[in-house]
Amino acid sequence: MNLYLKVGVEEIWLIDPRIITIERYILDDDGKSFWFHDSIKKR
């Protein structure tokens, strides 16, 4: 995620197709870290 911070990415989605899960991380207001926003898991 540090590389994404350096290039200005504001949102990251981590997708695991094996268990069909998506986690979303959003850039913090200070622009120095990402925080976990939410996740979606298909049942």
C-alpha positions in Angstrom: 0.0 0.0 0.0 3.0 2.3 0.5 3.6 2.3 -3.3 -0.1 3.3 -3.9 0.4 6.2 -1.4 3.4 7.5 -3.3 1.6 7.5 -6.7 -1.6 9.1 -5.3 -4.1 6.2 -5.3 -7.1 7.2 -3.2 -9.0 3.9 -3.0 -7.9 0.2 -3.0 -10.1 -2.9 -3.6 -8.6 -6.2 -2.6 -10.5 -9.1 -4.3 -10.2 -12.7 -3.4 -12.0 -14.7 -6.1 -11.6 -18.0 -4.2 -14.0 -17.0 -1.4 -15.6 -14.1 -3.4 -14.7 -11.3 -1.0 -14.0 -7.7 -1.7 -12.3 -5.4 0.8 -12.2 -1.6 0.2 -9.6 0.7 1.7 -9.9 4.5 1.5 -7.1 7.1 1.7 -7.2 8.9 5.1 -7.8 12.7 5.1 -4.1 13.3 5.9 -3.1 11.4 2.8 -0.6 9.2 4.7 -2.5 6.0 5.2 -5.4 3.9 4.1 -8.2 2.8 6.4 -10.5 -0.1 6.1 -13.9 1.1 4.8 -16.0 -2.0 4.2 -16.1 -5.5 2.8 -18.5 -7.6 0.7 -18.7 -11.4 0.8 -20.9 -13.4 -1.4 -22.6 -16.3 0.4 
